[in-house]
Amino acid sequence: MSNGSSLLAELIEALRCLPGVGGKSAQRMAFHLLERERERGLKLAAVLEQAIQRIGHCSQCRNFSEESLCSLCASSSRDRQVLCVVESPTDLAAIEQATGYRGQYFVLMGRLSPLDGLGPEELGLAQLTERLGVGEIEELIIATNPTVEGEATAHYLAQLARAGGVRPTRLAHGVPLGGELEYVDRGTLAHAFGSRQLLD
């Protein structure tokens, strides 16, 4: 983009690092900040710098945290016998907001994907195995996404749980509540049909 300002070009390029932000979106954001939101832009820059410097990972669950132990792991009101494994902090937040789950978490920060260089070591599975071996956890809830990599990760996690004497469970996938079969995509319907359960 030829606009006479290399700093503006740098700002636009920097904004492109955000997910879903292409060249045009980055340009609109940059122009908006410079035209109308300079004060808020300065606040954004200051908070972003602090967050990058001060937010790390919880030593127990690997979620984002300013402290070495996050508030969820430090809470005495959480059930320490149930551990839910999720792929990302976004998934953890979704479960916290939508359910009454009161157990603990372990955040993989990804899923097994050899092509992307993500193996057991990158996902912290040695740390998870150690937690499972302590004997406190009775159930491992596997909440990975229903993708090819997510399913492979789920199978690997189930093996780790069984080896540690922990009962592995998997989130149910299938027809959404209130959905009608004719509108459900083929893959979801096939998965739901293949995972059908006995009614009591």
mmCIF file of the C-alpha atoms, coordinates in Angstrom:
data_MODEL
# 
_entry.id   MODEL 
# 
loop_
_atom_site.group_PDB 
_atom_site.id 
_atom_site.type_symbol 
_atom_site.label_atom_id 
_atom_site.label_alt_id 
_atom_site.label_comp_id 
_atom_site.label_asym_id 
_atom_site.label_entity_id 
_atom_site.label_seq_id 
_atom_site.pdbx_PDB_ins_code 
_atom_site.Cartn_x 
_atom_site.Cartn_y 
_atom_site.Cartn_z 
_atom_site.occupancy 
_atom_site.B_iso_or_equiv 
_atom_site.pdbx_formal_charge 
_atom_site.auth_seq_id 
_atom_site.auth_comp_id 
_atom_site.auth_asym_id 
_atom_site.auth_atom_id 
_atom_site.pdbx_PDB_model_num 
ATOM 1   C CA . MET A 1 1   ? 0.000   0.000   0.000  1.00 0.00 ? 1   MET A CA 1 
ATOM 2   C CA . SER A 1 2   ? 1.482   3.320   -1.032 1.00 0.00 ? 2   SER A CA 1 
ATOM 3   C CA . ASN A 1 3   ? 0.202   5.968   1.385  1.00 0.00 ? 3   ASN A CA 1 
ATOM 4   C CA . GLY A 1 4   ? 3.356   7.944   2.117  1.00 0.00 ? 4   GLY A CA 1 
ATOM 5   C CA . SER A 1 5   ? 3.829   6.625   5.660  1.00 0.00 ? 5   SER A CA 1 
ATOM 6   C CA . SER A 1 6   ? 5.984   3.645   6.502  1.00 0.00 ? 6   SER A CA 1 
ATOM 7   C CA . LEU A 1 7   ? 4.769   3.810   10.135 1.00 0.00 ? 7   LEU A CA 1 
ATOM 8   C CA . LEU A 1 8   ? 1.169   3.517   8.977  1.00 0.00 ? 8   LEU A CA 1 
ATOM 9   C CA . ALA A 1 9   ? 2.125   0.550   6.813  1.00 0.00 ? 9   ALA A CA 1 
ATOM 10  C CA . GLU A 1 10  ? 3.806   -1.030  9.859  1.00 0.00 ? 10  GLU A CA 1 
ATOM 11  C CA . LEU A 1 11  ? 0.666   -0.482  11.961 1.00 0.00 ? 11  LEU A CA 1 
ATOM 12  C CA . ILE A 1 12  ? -1.525  -2.111  9.305  1.00 0.00 ? 12  ILE A CA 1 
ATOM 13  C CA . GLU A 1 13  ? 0.852   -5.051  9.000  1.00 0.00 ? 13  GLU A CA 1 
ATOM 14  C CA . ALA A 1 14  ? 0.989   -5.436  12.809 1.00 0.00 ? 14  ALA A CA 1 
ATOM 15  C CA . LEU A 1 15  ? -2.825  -5.561  13.036 1.00 0.00 ? 15  LEU A CA 1 
ATOM 16  C CA . ARG A 1 16  ? -2.870  -8.414  10.518 1.00 0.00 ? 16  ARG A CA 1 
ATOM 17  C CA . CYS A 1 17  ? -1.501  -10.774 13.197 1.00 0.00 ? 17  CYS A CA 1 
ATOM 18  C CA . LEU A 1 18  ? -5.000  -10.954 14.715 1.00 0.00 ? 18  LEU A CA 1 
ATOM 19  C CA . PRO A 1 19  ? -7.137  -13.939 13.659 1.00 0.00 ? 19  PRO A CA 1 
ATOM 20  C CA . GLY A 1 20  ? -9.505  -13.226 10.782 1.00 0.00 ? 20  GLY A CA 1 
ATOM 21  C CA . VAL A 1 21  ? -7.936  -9.838  10.050 1.00 0.00 ? 21  VAL A CA 1 
ATOM 22  C CA . GLY A 1 22  ? -6.777  -9.407  6.476  1.00 0.00 ? 22  GLY A CA 1 
ATOM 23  C CA . GLY A 1 23  ? -5.271  -6.406  4.734  1.00 0.00 ? 23  GLY A CA 1 
ATOM 24  C CA . LYS A 1 24  ? -8.520  -4.461  4.270  1.00 0.00 ? 24  LYS A CA 1 
ATOM 25  C CA . SER A 1 25  ? -9.726  -5.064  7.847  1.00 0.00 ? 25  SER A CA 1 
ATOM 26  C CA . ALA A 1 26  ? -6.327  -4.072  9.237  1.00 0.00 ? 26  ALA A CA 1 
ATOM 27  C CA . GLN A 1 27  ? -6.371  -0.900  7.153  1.00 0.00 ? 27  GLN A CA 1 
ATOM 28  C CA . ARG A 1 28  ? -9.870  0.007   8.436  1.00 0.00 ? 28  ARG A CA 1 
ATOM 29  C CA . MET A 1 29  ? -8.759  -0.578  12.035 1.00 0.00 ? 29  MET A CA 1 
ATOM 30  C CA . ALA A 1 30  ? -5.636  1.526   11.630 1.00 0.00 ? 30  ALA A CA 1 
ATOM 31  C CA . PHE A 1 31  ? -7.529  4.390   9.990  1.00 0.00 ? 31  PHE A CA 1 
ATOM 32  C CA . HIS A 1 32  ? -10.246 4.242   12.669 1.00 0.00 ? 32  HIS A CA 1 
ATOM 33  C CA . LEU A 1 33  ? -7.701  4.423   15.495 1.00 0.00 ? 33  LEU A CA 1 
ATOM 34  C CA . LEU A 1 34  ? -5.895  7.354   13.886 1.00 0.00 ? 34  LEU A CA 1 
ATOM 35  C CA . GLU A 1 35  ? -9.028  9.265   12.839 1.00 0.00 ? 35  GLU A CA 1 
ATOM 36  C CA . ARG A 1 36  ? -11.291 8.802   15.868 1.00 0.00 ? 36  ARG A CA 1 
ATOM 37  C CA . GLU A 1 37  ? -9.760  6.792   18.705 1.00 0.00 ? 37  GLU A CA 1 
ATOM 38  C CA . ARG A 1 38  ? -6.229  8.028   19.361 1.00 0.00 ? 38  ARG A CA 1 
ATOM 39  C CA . GLU A 1 39  ? -6.725  8.153   23.144 1.00 0.00 ? 39  GLU A CA 1 
ATOM 40  C CA . ARG A 1 40  ? -8.230  4.688   23.276 1.00 0.00 ? 40  ARG A CA 1 
ATOM 41  C CA . GLY A 1 41  ? -5.516  3.500   20.911 1.00 0.00 ? 41  GLY A CA 1 
ATOM 42  C CA . LEU A 1 42  ? -2.879  4.633   23.415 1.00 0.00 ? 42  LEU A CA 1 
ATOM 43  C CA . LYS A 1 43  ? -4.734  2.806   26.207 1.00 0.00 ? 43  LYS A CA 1 
ATOM 44  C CA . LEU A 1 44  ? -4.960  -0.308  24.022 1.00 0.00 ? 44  LEU A CA 1 
ATOM 45  C CA . ALA A 1 45  ? -1.214  -0.149  23.347 1.00 0.00 ? 45  ALA A CA 1 
ATOM 46  C CA . ALA A 1 46  ? -0.400  0.247   27.069 1.00 0.00 ? 46  ALA A CA 1 
ATOM 47  C CA . VAL A 1 47  ? -2.697  -2.589  28.191 1.00 0.00 ? 47  VAL A CA 1 
ATOM 48  C CA . LEU A 1 48  ? -1.485  -4.841  25.382 1.00 0.00 ? 48  LEU A CA 1 
ATOM 49  C CA . GLU A 1 49  ? 2.135   -4.270  26.386 1.00 0.00 ? 49  GLU A CA 1 
ATOM 50  C CA . GLN A 1 50  ? 1.364   -5.060  30.049 1.00 0.00 ? 50  GLN A CA 1 
ATOM 51  C CA . ALA A 1 51  ? -0.622  -8.166  29.131 1.00 0.00 ? 51  ALA A CA 1 
ATOM 52  C CA . ILE A 1 52  ? 2.135   -9.529  26.887 1.00 0.00 ? 52  ILE A CA 1 
ATOM 53  C CA . GLN A 1 53  ? 4.728   -8.962  29.626 1.00 0.00 ? 53  GLN A CA 1 
ATOM 54  C CA . ARG A 1 54  ? 2.754   -10.112 32.685 1.00 0.00 ? 54  ARG A CA 1 
ATOM 55  C CA . ILE A 1 55  ? 0.346   -12.853 31.586 1.00 0.00 ? 55  ILE A CA 1 
ATOM 56  C CA . GLY A 1 56  ? 1.890   -16.298 31.584 1.00 0.00 ? 56  GLY A CA 1 
ATOM 57  C CA . HIS A 1 57  ? 0.573   -19.780 32.217 1.00 0.00 ? 57  HIS A CA 1 
ATOM 58  C CA . CYS A 1 58  ? -0.745  -21.397 35.391 1.00 0.00 ? 58  CYS A CA 1 
ATOM 59  C CA . SER A 1 59  ? 1.771   -23.959 36.645 1.00 0.00 ? 59  SER A CA 1 
ATOM 60  C CA . GLN A 1 60  ? -1.005  -26.497 37.284 1.00 0.00 ? 60  GLN A CA 1 
ATOM 61  C CA . CYS A 1 61  ? -3.592  -26.175 34.482 1.00 0.00 ? 61  CYS A CA 1 
ATOM 62  C CA . ARG A 1 62  ? -1.605  -24.166 31.862 1.00 0.00 ? 62  ARG A CA 1 
ATOM 63  C CA . ASN A 1 63  ? -4.403  -21.600 31.449 1.00 0.00 ? 63  ASN A CA 1 
ATOM 64  C CA . PHE A 1 64  ? -3.490  -17.923 31.080 1.00 0.00 ? 64  PHE A CA 1 
ATOM 65  C CA . SER A 1 65  ? -2.690  -16.358 34.453 1.00 0.00 ? 65  SER A CA 1 
ATOM 66  C CA . GLU A 1 66  ? -0.801  -13.451 35.987 1.00 0.00 ? 66  GLU A CA 1 
ATOM 67  C CA . GLU A 1 67  ? 0.017   -15.605 39.028 1.00 0.00 ? 67  GLU A CA 1 
ATOM 68  C CA . SER A 1 68  ? 1.867   -18.919 39.106 1.00 0.00 ? 68  SER A CA 1 
ATOM 69  C CA . LEU A 1 69  ? -1.416  -20.562 40.180 1.00 0.00 ? 69  LEU A CA 1 
ATOM 70  C CA . CYS A 1 70  ? -4.624  -19.293 38.544 1.00 0.00 ? 70  CYS A CA 1 
ATOM 71  C CA . SER A 1 71  ? -7.778  -18.486 40.528 1.00 0.00 ? 71  SER A CA 1 
ATOM 72  C CA . LEU A 1 72  ? -9.539  -21.690 39.378 1.00 0.00 ? 72  LEU A CA 1 
ATOM 73  C CA . CYS A 1 73  ? -6.708  -23.947 40.566 1.00 0.00 ? 73  CYS A CA 1 
ATOM 74  C CA . ALA A 1 74  ? -6.282  -21.985 43.796 1.00 0.00 ? 74  ALA A CA 1 
ATOM 75  C CA . SER A 1 75  ? -9.996  -22.192 44.664 1.00 0.00 ? 75  SER A CA 1 
ATOM 76  C CA . SER A 1 76  ? -10.841 -24.606 47.479 1.00 0.00 ? 76  SER A CA 1 
ATOM 77  C CA . SER A 1 77  ? -14.426 -24.911 46.223 1.00 0.00 ? 77  SER A CA 1 
ATOM 78  C CA . ARG A 1 78  ? -13.452 -26.779 43.020 1.00 0.00 ? 78  ARG A CA 1 
ATOM 79  C CA . ASP A 1 79  ? -13.839 -30.583 42.889 1.00 0.00 ? 79  ASP A CA 1 
ATOM 80  C CA . ARG A 1 80  ? -10.303 -31.988 42.723 1.00 0.00 ? 80  ARG A CA 1 
ATOM 81  C CA . GLN A 1 81  ? -11.473 -35.482 41.716 1.00 0.00 ? 81  GLN A CA 1 
ATOM 82  C CA . VAL A 1 82  ? -12.666 -34.372 38.260 1.00 0.00 ? 82  VAL A CA 1 
ATOM 83  C CA . LEU A 1 83  ? -10.349 -32.937 35.607 1.00 0.00 ? 83  LEU A CA 1 
ATOM 84  C CA . CYS A 1 84  ? -11.561 -31.549 32.274 1.00 0.00 ? 84  CYS A CA 1 
ATOM 85  C CA . VAL A 1 85  ? -9.043  -31.381 29.418 1.00 0.00 ? 85  VAL A CA 1 
ATOM 86  C CA . VAL A 1 86  ? -9.636  -28.661 26.816 1.00 0.00 ? 86  VAL A CA 1 
ATOM 87  C CA . GLU A 1 87  ? -7.687  -27.519 23.769 1.00 0.00 ? 87  GLU A CA 1 
ATOM 88  C CA . SER A 1 88  ? -7.588  -23.796 24.531 1.00 0.00 ? 88  SER A CA 1 
ATOM 89  C CA . PRO A 1 89  ? -8.428  -21.087 27.091 1.00 0.00 ? 89  PRO A CA 1 
ATOM 90  C CA . THR A 1 90  ? -11.379 -20.181 24.840 1.00 0.00 ? 90  THR A CA 1 
ATOM 91  C CA . ASP A 1 91  ? -12.825 -23.668 25.355 1.00 0.00 ? 91  ASP A CA 1 
ATOM 92  C CA . LEU A 1 92  ? -12.332 -23.377 29.121 1.00 0.00 ? 92  LEU A CA 1 
ATOM 93  C CA . ALA A 1 93  ? -14.194 -20.047 29.155 1.00 0.00 ? 93  ALA A CA 1 
ATOM 94  C CA . ALA A 1 94  ? -17.063 -21.544 27.113 1.00 0.00 ? 94  ALA A CA 1 
ATOM 95  C CA . ILE A 1 95  ? -17.487 -24.435 29.580 1.00 0.00 ? 95  ILE A CA 1 
ATOM 96  C CA . GLU A 1 96  ? -17.313 -22.094 32.584 1.00 0.00 ? 96  GLU A CA 1 
ATOM 97  C CA . GLN A 1 97  ? -19.966 -19.785 31.102 1.00 0.00 ? 97  GLN A CA 1 
ATOM 98  C CA . ALA A 1 98  ? -22.367 -22.444 29.792 1.00 0.00 ? 98  ALA A CA 1 
ATOM 99  C CA . THR A 1 99  ? -22.264 -25.209 32.400 1.00 0.00 ? 99  THR A CA 1 
ATOM 100 C CA . GLY A 1 100 ? -22.305 -25.767 36.134 1.00 0.00 ? 100 GLY A CA 1 
ATOM 101 C CA . TYR A 1 101 ? -19.003 -27.652 36.010 1.00 0.00 ? 101 TYR A CA 1 
ATOM 102 C CA . ARG A 1 102 ? -17.109 -27.243 39.290 1.00 0.00 ? 102 ARG A CA 1 
ATOM 103 C CA . GLY A 1 103 ? -14.074 -29.454 38.708 1.00 0.00 ? 103 GLY A CA 1 
ATOM 104 C CA . GLN A 1 104 ? -10.592 -28.531 37.579 1.00 0.00 ? 104 GLN A CA 1 
ATOM 105 C CA . TYR A 1 105 ? -9.058  -28.051 34.131 1.00 0.00 ? 105 TYR A CA 1 
ATOM 106 C CA . PHE A 1 106 ? -6.004  -28.840 32.064 1.00 0.00 ? 106 PHE A CA 1 
ATOM 107 C CA . VAL A 1 107 ? -5.415  -26.699 28.956 1.00 0.00 ? 107 VAL A CA 1 
ATOM 108 C CA . LEU A 1 108 ? -3.468  -28.359 26.136 1.00 0.00 ? 108 LEU A CA 1 
ATOM 109 C CA . MET A 1 109 ? -2.865  -25.140 24.167 1.00 0.00 ? 109 MET A CA 1 
ATOM 110 C CA . GLY A 1 110 ? -3.492  -27.109 20.976 1.00 0.00 ? 110 GLY A CA 1 
ATOM 111 C CA . ARG A 1 111 ? -4.109  -30.672 19.841 1.00 0.00 ? 111 ARG A CA 1 
ATOM 112 C CA . LEU A 1 112 ? -1.942  -33.465 18.534 1.00 0.00 ? 112 LEU A CA 1 
ATOM 113 C CA . SER A 1 113 ? -0.900  -32.430 15.037 1.00 0.00 ? 113 SER A CA 1 
ATOM 114 C CA . PRO A 1 114 ? 2.487   -33.734 13.855 1.00 0.00 ? 114 PRO A CA 1 
ATOM 115 C CA . LEU A 1 115 ? 2.276   -31.651 10.663 1.00 0.00 ? 115 LEU A CA 1 
ATOM 116 C CA . ASP A 1 116 ? 2.123   -28.490 12.793 1.00 0.00 ? 116 ASP A CA 1 
ATOM 117 C CA . GLY A 1 117 ? 4.872   -29.714 15.118 1.00 0.00 ? 117 GLY A CA 1 
ATOM 118 C CA . LEU A 1 118 ? 2.463   -30.324 18.013 1.00 0.00 ? 118 LEU A CA 1 
ATOM 119 C CA . GLY A 1 119 ? 3.239   -33.558 19.815 1.00 0.00 ? 119 GLY A CA 1 
ATOM 120 C CA . PRO A 1 120 ? 2.750   -34.797 23.391 1.00 0.00 ? 120 PRO A CA 1 
ATOM 121 C CA . GLU A 1 121 ? 5.616   -32.635 24.674 1.00 0.00 ? 121 GLU A CA 1 
ATOM 122 C CA . GLU A 1 122 ? 4.181   -29.373 23.282 1.00 0.00 ? 122 GLU A CA 1 
ATOM 123 C CA . LEU A 1 123 ? 0.766   -30.150 24.803 1.00 0.00 ? 123 LEU A CA 1 
ATOM 124 C CA . GLY A 1 124 ? 2.202   -30.732 28.274 1.00 0.00 ? 124 GLY A CA 1 
ATOM 125 C CA . LEU A 1 125 ? 1.095   -34.365 28.388 1.00 0.00 ? 125 LEU A CA 1 
ATOM 126 C CA . ALA A 1 126 ? 3.986   -35.339 30.678 1.00 0.00 ? 126 ALA A CA 1 
ATOM 127 C CA . GLN A 1 127 ? 2.626   -32.831 33.203 1.00 0.00 ? 127 GLN A CA 1 
ATOM 128 C CA . LEU A 1 128 ? -0.887  -34.242 32.744 1.00 0.00 ? 128 LEU A CA 1 
ATOM 129 C CA . THR A 1 129 ? 0.377   -37.809 33.235 1.00 0.00 ? 129 THR A CA 1 
ATOM 130 C CA . GLU A 1 130 ? 2.031   -36.686 36.464 1.00 0.00 ? 130 GLU A CA 1 
ATOM 131 C CA . ARG A 1 131 ? -1.248  -35.179 37.715 1.00 0.00 ? 131 ARG A CA 1 
ATOM 132 C CA . LEU A 1 132 ? -3.147  -38.343 36.840 1.00 0.00 ? 132 LEU A CA 1 
ATOM 133 C CA . GLY A 1 133 ? -0.583  -40.471 38.687 1.00 0.00 ? 133 GLY A CA 1 
ATOM 134 C CA . VAL A 1 134 ? -1.044  -38.677 42.020 1.00 0.00 ? 134 VAL A CA 1 
ATOM 135 C CA . GLY A 1 135 ? -4.253  -40.629 42.659 1.00 0.00 ? 135 GLY A CA 1 
ATOM 136 C CA . GLU A 1 136 ? -6.520  -37.675 43.452 1.00 0.00 ? 136 GLU A CA 1 
ATOM 137 C CA . ILE A 1 137 ? -8.331  -37.576 40.073 1.00 0.00 ? 137 ILE A CA 1 
ATOM 138 C CA . GLU A 1 138 ? -11.099 -40.122 39.489 1.00 0.00 ? 138 GLU A CA 1 
ATOM 139 C CA . GLU A 1 139 ? -12.544 -38.885 36.176 1.00 0.00 ? 139 GLU A CA 1 
ATOM 140 C CA . LEU A 1 140 ? -10.870 -37.269 33.176 1.00 0.00 ? 140 LEU A CA 1 
ATOM 141 C CA . ILE A 1 141 ? -13.409 -35.399 31.041 1.00 0.00 ? 141 ILE A CA 1 
ATOM 142 C CA . ILE A 1 142 ? -12.026 -35.138 27.505 1.00 0.00 ? 142 ILE A CA 1 
ATOM 143 C CA . ALA A 1 143 ? -13.410 -31.992 25.889 1.00 0.00 ? 143 ALA A CA 1 
ATOM 144 C CA . THR A 1 144 ? -11.356 -31.769 22.709 1.00 0.00 ? 144 THR A CA 1 
ATOM 145 C CA . ASN A 1 145 ? -13.074 -30.573 19.537 1.00 0.00 ? 145 ASN A CA 1 
ATOM 146 C CA . PRO A 1 146 ? -14.662 -33.130 17.167 1.00 0.00 ? 146 PRO A CA 1 
ATOM 147 C CA . THR A 1 147 ? -12.044 -32.666 14.445 1.00 0.00 ? 147 THR A CA 1 
ATOM 148 C CA . VAL A 1 148 ? -9.679  -35.337 13.115 1.00 0.00 ? 148 VAL A CA 1 
ATOM 149 C CA . GLU A 1 149 ? -6.863  -33.992 15.321 1.00 0.00 ? 149 GLU A CA 1 
ATOM 150 C CA . GLY A 1 150 ? -9.241  -33.527 18.262 1.00 0.00 ? 150 GLY A CA 1 
ATOM 151 C CA . GLU A 1 151 ? -10.422 -37.135 18.030 1.00 0.00 ? 151 GLU A CA 1 
ATOM 152 C CA . ALA A 1 152 ? -6.837  -38.433 17.803 1.00 0.00 ? 152 ALA A CA 1 
ATOM 153 C CA . THR A 1 153 ? -5.978  -36.345 20.866 1.00 0.00 ? 153 THR A CA 1 
ATOM 154 C CA . ALA A 1 154 ? -9.038  -37.704 22.700 1.00 0.00 ? 154 ALA A CA 1 
ATOM 155 C CA . HIS A 1 155 ? -7.945  -41.310 22.068 1.00 0.00 ? 155 HIS A CA 1 
ATOM 156 C CA . TYR A 1 156 ? -4.426  -40.531 23.277 1.00 0.00 ? 156 TYR A CA 1 
ATOM 157 C CA . LEU A 1 157 ? -5.802  -38.861 26.429 1.00 0.00 ? 157 LEU A CA 1 
ATOM 158 C CA . ALA A 1 158 ? -8.099  -41.814 27.117 1.00 0.00 ? 158 ALA A CA 1 
ATOM 159 C CA . GLN A 1 159 ? -5.100  -44.150 26.999 1.00 0.00 ? 159 GLN A CA 1 
ATOM 160 C CA . LEU A 1 160 ? -3.194  -41.914 29.428 1.00 0.00 ? 160 LEU A CA 1 
ATOM 161 C CA . ALA A 1 161 ? -6.171  -41.863 31.797 1.00 0.00 ? 161 ALA A CA 1 
ATOM 162 C CA . ARG A 1 162 ? -6.616  -45.644 31.768 1.00 0.00 ? 162 ARG A CA 1 
ATOM 163 C CA . ALA A 1 163 ? -2.883  -46.143 32.337 1.00 0.00 ? 163 ALA A CA 1 
ATOM 164 C CA . GLY A 1 164 ? -3.172  -43.882 35.405 1.00 0.00 ? 164 GLY A CA 1 
ATOM 165 C CA . GLY A 1 165 ? -6.226  -45.726 36.742 1.00 0.00 ? 165 GLY A CA 1 
ATOM 166 C CA . VAL A 1 166 ? -8.536  -42.804 35.917 1.00 0.00 ? 166 VAL A CA 1 
ATOM 167 C CA . ARG A 1 167 ? -11.939 -43.180 34.218 1.00 0.00 ? 167 ARG A CA 1 
ATOM 168 C CA . PRO A 1 168 ? -11.963 -41.279 30.894 1.00 0.00 ? 168 PRO A CA 1 
ATOM 169 C CA . THR A 1 169 ? -15.212 -39.735 29.650 1.00 0.00 ? 169 THR A CA 1 
ATOM 170 C CA . ARG A 1 170 ? -15.856 -37.792 26.436 1.00 0.00 ? 170 ARG A CA 1 
ATOM 171 C CA . LEU A 1 171 ? -18.195 -34.875 25.808 1.00 0.00 ? 171 LEU A CA 1 
ATOM 172 C CA . ALA A 1 172 ? -21.223 -35.938 23.796 1.00 0.00 ? 172 ALA A CA 1 
ATOM 173 C CA . HIS A 1 173 ? -21.395 -34.696 20.204 1.00 0.00 ? 173 HIS A CA 1 
ATOM 174 C CA . GLY A 1 174 ? -24.300 -34.729 17.837 1.00 0.00 ? 174 GLY A CA 1 
ATOM 175 C CA . VAL A 1 175 ? -27.676 -33.195 17.192 1.00 0.00 ? 175 VAL A CA 1 
ATOM 176 C CA . PRO A 1 176 ? -27.993 -29.794 18.906 1.00 0.00 ? 176 PRO A CA 1 
ATOM 177 C CA . LEU A 1 177 ? -30.733 -29.248 21.473 1.00 0.00 ? 177 LEU A CA 1 
ATOM 178 C CA . GLY A 1 178 ? -33.814 -27.933 19.693 1.00 0.00 ? 178 GLY A CA 1 
ATOM 179 C CA . GLY A 1 179 ? -32.400 -28.911 16.297 1.00 0.00 ? 179 GLY A CA 1 
ATOM 180 C CA . GLU A 1 180 ? -34.283 -30.771 13.594 1.00 0.00 ? 180 GLU A CA 1 
ATOM 181 C CA . LEU A 1 181 ? -32.667 -33.714 11.826 1.00 0.00 ? 181 LEU A CA 1 
ATOM 182 C CA . GLU A 1 182 ? -33.318 -32.430 8.323  1.00 0.00 ? 182 GLU A CA 1 
ATOM 183 C CA . TYR A 1 183 ? -31.187 -29.344 9.037  1.00 0.00 ? 183 TYR A CA 1 
ATOM 184 C CA . VAL A 1 184 ? -28.241 -31.119 10.711 1.00 0.00 ? 184 VAL A CA 1 
ATOM 185 C CA . ASP A 1 185 ? -25.168 -31.543 8.495  1.00 0.00 ? 185 ASP A CA 1 
ATOM 186 C CA . ARG A 1 186 ? -24.300 -35.074 7.355  1.00 0.00 ? 186 ARG A CA 1 
ATOM 187 C CA . GLY A 1 187 ? -21.085 -35.418 9.369  1.00 0.00 ? 187 GLY A CA 1 
ATOM 188 C CA . THR A 1 188 ? -22.733 -34.384 12.644 1.00 0.00 ? 188 THR A CA 1 
ATOM 189 C CA . LEU A 1 189 ? -25.706 -36.654 12.024 1.00 0.00 ? 189 LEU A CA 1 
ATOM 190 C CA . ALA A 1 190 ? -23.481 -39.621 11.158 1.00 0.00 ? 190 ALA A CA 1 
ATOM 191 C CA . HIS A 1 191 ? -21.438 -39.057 14.322 1.00 0.00 ? 191 HIS A CA 1 
ATOM 192 C CA . ALA A 1 192 ? -24.575 -38.756 16.464 1.00 0.00 ? 192 ALA A CA 1 
ATOM 193 C CA . PHE A 1 193 ? -26.059 -41.911 14.915 1.00 0.00 ? 193 PHE A CA 1 
ATOM 194 C CA . GLY A 1 194 ? -22.867 -43.881 15.455 1.00 0.00 ? 194 GLY A CA 1 
ATOM 195 C CA . SER A 1 195 ? -22.593 -42.680 19.088 1.00 0.00 ? 195 SER A CA 1 
ATOM 196 C CA . ARG A 1 196 ? -26.173 -43.448 20.059 1.00 0.00 ? 196 ARG A CA 1 
ATOM 197 C CA . GLN A 1 197 ? -26.771 -44.545 23.659 1.00 0.00 ? 197 GLN A CA 1 
ATOM 198 C CA . LEU A 1 198 ? -29.114 -46.866 25.485 1.00 0.00 ? 198 LEU A CA 1 
ATOM 199 C CA . LEU A 1 199 ? -32.070 -45.094 27.114 1.00 0.00 ? 199 LEU A CA 1 
ATOM 200 C CA . ASP A 1 200 ? -32.899 -46.053 30.696 1.00 0.00 ? 200 ASP A CA 1 
# 
